[in-house]
């Protein structure tokens, strides 16, 4: 789009091409204008409730807004909407204001601004093209009032959960930052309940962000059950939930928000792709209000986060024990030889087959993690040849949610998976195996998370975790020590039940 600049009552404003306010005006791509201030609110103007509700706290391209340009311009002129160039020159670098990218750009002949080499952002192109002539529209989040709400949860928090819950509530009240460092299966969701109840009581906008759709789908029914009178929206690719002031979202979807949320909770903050993608971190930061509370949740903090903790730059609370009080299952190392050679020859390692048979004999389903999609598909066919009923899931599998549900319902006993299921999945009494645990993809944090799938149920707390390897790695040893240190800390605090995996007894 092209815009012209004009002045009215000593205040400059922009006019999009096609609206006949400026005769014979000179029109340029919006990025031509270095600075343009928001218009003052005219309280005599009656804005569209539907438009402001749709744009409330959102940051959208014009093609994403189902309202006519003239109506958008009227609201901009009367101070109810703001606009900004999608790509701006910041510190001498072209920067996409939607995703923060300042490196990956392309050029194309643009019909809208009539430029033969209009710059566009390649980083967030899948979410709609932001170019040098693209205006981004947004409306600052307005105040809201939730209906009367009571937490619908009668469970009892453990000692560790209770301490963390109080810290979360305090961080939300004071709009502070907090890391909740809690072992897999500690009940992190329940730890949030008191803080979320407080946020609702204070009429704060809330976002629980997570890197993966699977986790959104896991959290939605639990939060809706806990807060049945509150509309909670799930946002992920392909979702169609109506918008609400309380959302559970993938981090990708937050690219379409700006200065919206009073409370931002990032679940699995160290997970792929969030940990490795600056644009997702930018999107989360942009979506949170400047003075909003920020709570990180993870069992395996990254080095970057741990450095902040060490430097006393990030307050934290640690939960070293699961909600049921039993120790974390420690992984057992099993040498399996040159397993890749076996697979190439069309054979499964005998030690792996014997272990799986033993789990089946004990009526336990098995999740077997493998290093890659290609290997998962090949190993699947080998299990079928030996008449082991199984299913395979990975990041490119559109049916993985349904397959996990069928596995949870015991439709089959073996589920092959890549690291896509290392987090956010709970299967009762499952045994965990990792074939090729020495592979680079199985980092310390990955192995800790994978081991955390076992023993999560109070009914079956002593899970089985087997790492089948062709040589131990530092990451395998670090994962073992990580789990051991949490069990020891929990025991020292007097929070463990039963006999631990290291002979610890309470």
N, C-alpha and C positions, 0 to 999 in steps of 0.2 A: 504494500500500500504506500501511497504517497500522501504527504501532509504539507500544509502551508502554515506559516506562523503569522499570528496577528496580535494586536494589543487592544484591550478594552478596559477602560477605567484603570489605566496604568498596570494592568495585569496581562502578561502574555499568555496565549493559549494556542493550541494546535487544532487545525481543521482538516479532516480527511477529505481527500479528493472525492468528488461526487456529491458533496453537500454544498449547496449554492449559497454560502455566506460571504465568501471572499471572491469578488469578481476580478478576473485577470490575475489571480494570485500565482505565484511560482511554487510549484509543488516538488517536494523531494522525498526520498525514502526517509522513514522516521529516524534512522540512525544519523541522518545529517544534522539533527538538532542536538547539540551537546547537553543542554540542561533545560528542563521545563518543569516548573513547580506544579504541585497539585492545585486545583482551583478551590477557592473557599466555598464552604457549604452554604447554600442558599436555603434557609429553613422555610421559606415561603413556597419552595418547589415541592410538589408531591411526587416522590419517587415510586417506581414500580416495586411492589413487595416481591413479586415473583422474580424479577431480575436480580434484586439485591440478595435474595435468598439463594439463588443459583450461584452467584459470584462471591458469596460471603467467604472471605479468607482464601479464595482461589486465585490462581495465576494462569490465565488462559489465552490461547490464540483466538483470533476472531472466528475462525472456522469451528471452534469448539463451543461457541456461544449461540444458542438458538433464539437470538433477539436481533431485530434490524439495526443496522449501523446508525440510523438516525436516532434511535432510542438510546443506544450506547453513548452517542455524542452528547445528547441532552443531559444524561446523568453525569458525564464527565464535566461538562460546562457548569453544572450546578454543584459540583464537589462530591458527588456520591460514588464516582468511579475514578480510578487513576489509570493512567497509561504510561508505558515506558517502552523504549526501543528494545527489541528482543536481543540484539547484538550491539554492544557498546564498546568504545575504546577505554579500557581501564588500565592504568599504569603502562601505557603505550602498547597494550596487547588487546586485540579484539577478543571479547568475552561474551559468551552466551549467558544472559541473565536468568535463563530458566534452569540450566543444568550446571553452570559454572565453567564449562569447557573453554579453554583458551588456546588449544592446540589443533584440534581436528576440525577443519573447515573445508568446504567445497564451494564451487561456483557454478551457476547455471543462468541461462537467459530467462529473465523473469517477466511475465506478462503484466504483473501487477504494478511494478515500479518502472517497467520498460527499460531495465538495465540489462546489458548483455552478459554481465559477470556479477550477478548478485551473490553475495556471500551467504552461506547457510551453515548451520551447525550439523556436523555429521554424528556427533556423540549421542544426541537425543532424537535423531531423525525418526525412530520407530514410534515416538510419541507425537508425531506431527512436526512439520518443518518450521524451524525458527530461522528466519533470514534477516538480512540487513533492513528490509522494509517491513518486517513483522512487528506490529504493536502487541504488547502483552497487556491485557486488561486485568485489573484486580480491584477488589473492594475490601478494605480492612475488616477483619472479623468484628461483628457487632456483638453487643451484650446479649445474653440469653438467660432463660429461666427454665431449669429442669422441673418436671413434675415431682411431687413429693415421693421420696425414694427411701426404701429400707433394704439393706443388704439381705438377700435371700440365701443365706449360707449358715448352716448350723454346725459346721465342722470345728475342730479344735486345733489350733496352731501348736506346733512343737516349740521347744525353747528357742531353737535357732530361728524358726519362722517368726516367732513373736517379736524377737529383738529386731529382725530386719523389717518387719511390718511397721513397727513404731518409727524406724528411721525413714522409711518410704513416706509415711504420712507427714512426718516433720518436713522432709524435703519439698513435698508438694505444698504444704502450708506456707513455707518460707521462700518458695520459688528458687530452690537451690539445686545443685548437681549432686548425684549419688551413684556409686557403683554397688550393685548387689551381686556379690561374687558367691554363687551358690551351686553346690554340686548338682549333677544331673539327678532328677527325681526328688529334689528337696521340696518341691511344691512352690515354685516361684510365682505361679499364677495366683495362688491363695495369699501369698505375701503382699500382693498388690491391692487386695480387696479393701482394706481400711483406708489406704491412700486414695483409691478411686472414689470411695464413698465420700471422703472429705472433699475431693475435687468437685463432685456432683453437688454437694451441699453448698460449695462456694460458687456454683454456676460457672465452672471453668470448662473450656473446650479441651478435649482429651484425644490423644492419638497414641495407640500402641502400634509401633512399627516393627516389622520383622522382614528379613531378607527374602523369605520364601512363601509362596502361596499355600503350601501344605500347612504351614504353621498358622496362617490366618484362618484356614478352615478348621484347624484343631481348636483354636482359641474362641472362635465366635460362639459356638453353642454354650461353652462354659461361662463366658461373660454374660451372655443373654439370660442364662438361667440364674446367675447371681444378682443381676439387676433387671428384673423382668418388666419394670415400668419405664425403662429407658430405651429409646431407639438407638441401637448400635449397628453401624454400617460396616460391612466388609468390603474393602477395596483391593482388587487385584485384576490382572489382565482378564477381560471378559466378564467381570462381575457387573450386576445391574442393580445393586442395592440403592435405595434412595439415600441422599446425603443426610447426615446428621452431625451434631456437634461432638459425638463420641464415635470414633472410627478405629477399626483395626485394619491396618493397611500394609501392603508390601512397600518397601522403601522406594521402589520405582514409581509408584503412584503419587508420592509426595512431591514429585517434580511439578505438579499442578497446583501446589498450595504456596501461600506466602503470608507470613506473620499471622498465622491462624490459631495455633494451639498454645494454650496456657500450660498444658502438661504434655510432655513428650517422653514416652517410655520406649526404649529401643531394646527389643528382645533379641538375644543371641547377637550382641553387638560385634563379636569377632568373626561372624560367619561370612562365607562367600555368598553373594558378591559384595556385600556392603563394606567389609573390611578392606577390600582391594580396589574399590571404585570411588575415587574422589567426588564424582558427580552425584553419587547417592548420598554421600556425607554432606555435600553442599545442599542437596534437596531437603534433607532432614533439618539442617540448620536454618534454611530459608523458611521452612514451614512452621518452625517454632517461633513464638513471639520472643522478642529480645530479653524480656524479663521472665520467661517461662521456666518452669521446673524441667529438669532433664535427668531421667533415671536410666541407667544402663543395667541390663540383666545379662549374665553369662556365667557358665561354669568354667570357661577357659579364656580369661582375659588375654588380649594381645599384648605384645611387648610395649607398644605405644601406650596402652592404658595402664599397664603395670608401672611404667616410668612416671606417669602422672600420680599414681598412688604413692610411689617411693618418694617423689618430690613434694608430697603433701599438697598437691594441686587438685586432687580429686578425693573427697571423702568416700569411704567404703564401709560396707558391713559384709561379713563372710558367714555363710551357712555351710559348715563342713560335713553335714549329715543329712540323710534323707528324712522325709517327714515321718516315716515309720520307725526310724531310730536304728535300723540295722546297717551294718557296714556296707560300703560299696564293694561289689564283686571285683576282685583283682584278676587281671588277665593272666592266663597261663600260656607260656611260650611252647610251641610244638614245632620241632624241625620237620619240614615236609620234603626236603630235597629240592631238586630242580623241577618244580611243579609246572613251570611253563613248557618244559620239554615234554612232560607227560601229556599236557593239554594238546600240544602240537601233534602228538602221536595218537590222539583220540582216546586218552585214558585219564581217569580221575585218580589222584593220589589215594592209595589204599588207606593211609592213616586218616585222611579226611572222611572217606566213606564210613570207616569204622566209628568215628566220632559222631557223625550224623545218625548212624543206625542206633547208637547208644542213646542219643537224645530222643529219637522217635520211640525207643523202647520205654523211656521214662515219661512218655506222653508230652514231650515238649516240642513246640514248633521251633524252627530254626531260621534265623536271618543270617545269610552268608554274604559278607561284603567282599567285593572284588575290585581291582584297581581301575577298570575301564569298561565302557559300554560294549566294546568289541569282545572283550573276554567274557563279560556276563552272558552275551548271546551265545558264544561258543560253548561255555560251560553248561548253559541251559540245555543245549542239544545233547550233551554228554550225559546229563542226569536223566533225560528222557530215554536215552538208549539203555540205561540200567533200570528203567521203570520206576524212577523216583518222581512223583508228581510235584511239580514246582512251577513257580511263576517268576518273571523278571521285571524289575522296574529300574528306570534311570531318568535323567533330566529331560530326555527327548520323548519320553513316553507320555502321551496325552491321557492314558487310562490309569496312571499310577495311583491316583486317589482311590479309584474303585478297586484296584488290585490289592492295595493295602487293606481296604475294608474287608475284602473276601478272605485275606490271610488272617485278619483279626477274628473273623467268624469261623476260622478253622476249615475253610473250603479246601485248603491244601496245607501241607506241613512245612514246605521249604520255600523261602522267598530269597531270590538272588537280587542283590542291589549294589549300586555304586554308592558313593558317599552322599548321594542325594537324600538318603534316609538316616544320616548320622545324627540328626537332631529332630526334635519335635514329634517323635512317634513313640507311642506306648503300646506294647503288646504284652498281655499278661503271660507270665511264666515262659517267656521266650529265651532260647539259648542263642548266643551270639558267636559267630565265627568270622574270622578275617583270613581270606586266602591271599597270600602275597603281602603279608603285613610289612615286609621290608620295602615295599614300593614307595616312591617319593611322595605320592599323594596322601599316604597315611602318616601325617605329621603327629606330633604329640597331642595337640588339641583335637585333631580328628579322632585319634585312637581313644582319648578320654571320653569324647562324646559318644563314640560307637559303644564302648564298654558301658556307658551310661544307659543304654537301652535295656540292659539286663537287671533283674532283681528290683524292679520299680514297684511291684505290687506288695502290699503288706502280707498278703496271703502266700506269696512266693518270693521272699526277699533275697534268697541265696541263689542268684543267677549264675550261669556258666558263661565265661568269656574265654575263647580260645584263639590265639594268634598263630596261624600256620605260616611259617617263614622259611626262607632259604638263607638265613643269616640275620642275627639280631642287629637292629639299628639303634642309634642314639635316641631317636624319637620313641621307639618301643620302650626303652629303658626309662626315659623321662616320663612317659605316660604311666608306667608302673609306679614310679616314685611319686608322681602327682597324686594318684589315687591313694597310695599308702599314706602320704602326708596328711590328706584330708581325714582318713580314718583315725590316724594317731591324734590329730587335733580334736576330733569329735570325742574320742575316748578320754583325752586329758580334761575336756570340759564336763565329762560325766554324762554325755548325751547318747552313748551307744547302748544297744540292747544285745543280748545273746553273745555267741562266740564269734569273734571277728575273724577275718581272713588272715590275720597276722598273730593269732592266738590271743587277741585282746578279749577280755571277758568282763561283762558287767553283771 
